[in-house]
């Protein structure tokens, strides 16, 4: 916040025009990394072919197209329910670039895009829009705009 002639105002940081890489951080892969489980080790333990498991972990195979027997083996090896495994495989997050360097991720839940924002020690979830082909094309711009808007409003409320 800066002052000029006794008036206080927020200085918007310059918007960085950086091409957004279209990549997802797949939650199953993140889970395996956090628990120090290699795909190779999991393939051996579960009896699932390495190539199949690797494709699933990297989001190349849709979990909806997997056999139930594969899901049962994998869930048993990871000591979780099939529902928990499904959520890990179905959900991914994508970092959202924004003007405030806030930590924000784009996720898909229940057929809607959501922005999960961590700013000033608080977590907030904003439902952005329904997942459609048209929205998918513009979702990074929509997410960046809504995250910036949320932070600007929050800063104004905190200022008062």
C-alpha positions in Angstrom: 0.0 0.0 0.0 1.3 3.4 -0.9 0.2 6.9 0.1 -0.1 10.0 -2.1 -1.4 13.3 -0.7 -2.8 11.6 2.3 -4.7 9.0 0.2 -3.8 5.4 0.6 -4.1 3.1 -2.4 -3.0 -0.3 -3.6 -0.4 -0.6 -6.3 -1.3 -3.4 -8.7 1.8 -5.3 -9.5 2.5 -5.4 -13.3 0.7 -8.3 -15.0 3.3 -10.7 -16.3 2.4 -12.0 -19.7 3.8 -15.5 -19.6 2.5 -18.2 -21.8 0.8 -20.8 -19.5 2.1 -24.2 -19.9 -0.8 -26.6 -20.3 0.1 -29.3 -17.8 -1.6 -31.0 -14.9 -0.2 -32.2 -11.7 -1.9 -35.6 -11.3 -2.9 -36.3 -7.8 -2.1 -40.1 -7.9 1.4 -39.2 -9.1 1.7 -36.6 -6.3 0.4 -39.2 -3.7 3.0 -41.7 -4.8 5.8 -39.1 -4.7 4.8 -37.9 -1.2 4.7 -41.5 0.1 8.0 -42.4 -1.7 6.4 -45.2 -3.7 7.8 -45.8 -7.2 5.6 -46.9 -10.1 8.0 -49.9 -10.6 7.6 -51.0 -6.9 3.8 -50.5 -7.1 3.6 -52.5 -10.3 5.5 -55.4 -8.8 3.4 -55.3 -5.6 0.1 -55.0 -7.3 0.7 -57.4 -10.2 -0.3 -54.7 -12.7 1.8 -54.2 -15.8 4.3 -51.3 -15.4 3.3 -49.7 -18.6 -0.4 -49.7 -17.7 0.3 -48.3 -14.2 2.7 -45.7 -15.6 0.0 -44.5 -18.1 -2.5 -44.3 -15.3 -0.2 -42.4 -13.0 0.7 -39.9 -15.7 -2.9 -39.3 -16.8 -2.6 -41.0 -20.2 -5.4 -43.4 -19.4 -8.8 -42.4 -18.1 -9.7 -44.2 -14.9 -13.2 -44.6 -16.2 -11.9 -46.9 -18.8 -10.0 -49.2 -16.4 -11.3 -52.6 -15.4 -12.6 -53.0 -11.9 -10.1 -55.8 -11.2 -7.3 -53.4 -11.9 -8.8 -50.9 -9.5 -9.2 -53.5 -6.8 -5.6 -54.6 -7.1 -4.3 -51.1 -7.1 -6.5 -49.9 -4.2 -5.4 -53.0 -2.1 -1.7 -52.3 -2.8 -2.1 -48.7 -1.7 -4.3 -49.7 1.3 -7.1 -47.4 0.3 -10.7 -47.7 -0.8 -11.6 -47.8 -4.5 -13.4 -44.5 -4.0 -10.3 -42.9 -2.6 -8.3 -44.3 -5.5 -10.8 -43.1 -8.0 -10.6 -39.5 -6.6 -6.8 -39.6 -6.8 -6.9 -40.7 -10.4 -9.7 -38.5 -11.5 -8.6 -35.3 -9.9 -5.7 -33.2 -11.1 -4.6 -29.7 -10.4 -3.0 -27.0 -12.5 -1.1 -24.0 -11.1 -2.7 -20.7 -11.9 -0.5 -17.7 -12.7 -1.8 -14.5 -11.1 -0.7 -10.9 -10.6 -0.2 -11.3 -6.8 2.1 -14.4 -6.7 -0.6 -16.1 -4.6 -0.5 -19.9 -4.6 -3.5 -21.0 -6.6 -4.5 -24.2 -8.4 -7.1 -25.1 -10.9 -9.0 -28.3 -10.1 -12.0 -30.1 -11.5 -14.6 -31.4 -9.1 -18.2 -32.5 -9.8 -18.0 -31.3 -13.4 -17.0 -27.7 -12.4 -13.7 -25.9 -12.5 -12.5 -24.6 -9.1 -9.7 -22.3 -8.1 -8.1 -23.3 -4.8 -6.3 -20.2 -3.5 -3.9 -19.9 -0.6 -3.4 -16.3 0.3 -2.4 -14.6 3.6 -2.5 -17.9 5.5 -6.1 -18.7 4.3 -7.4 -21.3 2.0 -10.3 -20.4 -0.2 -12.1 -22.4 -2.9 -14.0 -20.6 -5.7 -16.2 -22.4 -8.1 -15.4 -20.9 -11.5 -17.6 -22.5 -14.2 -18.9 -25.7 -15.6 -16.5 -28.0 -17.5 -17.4 -27.6 -21.2 -15.4 -27.6 -24.4 -15.7 -23.8 -24.8 -14.8 -23.1 -21.1 -11.9 -25.5 -21.3 -10.3 -23.4 -24.0 -10.4 -20.3 -21.9 -10.1 -21.7 -18.4 -6.6 -20.3 -17.7 -7.8 -16.8 -18.5 -11.0 -17.2 -16.5 -9.1 -18.6 -13.5 -6.5 -15.9 -13.6 -9.1 -13.2 -13.7 -11.2 -14.7 -10.9 -8.1 -15.2 -8.6 -6.9 -11.7 -9.2 -10.4 -10.3 -8.6 -10.7 -12.4 -5.3 -7.4 -11.1 -4.0 -8.1 -7.5 -5.0 -11.5 -7.7 -3.1 -9.8 -9.3 -0.1 -7.1 -6.7 0.0 -9.7 -3.9 -0.1 -11.8 -5.6 2.7 -8.6 -6.0 4.8 -7.7 -2.4 4.2 -10.9 -1.0 5.6 
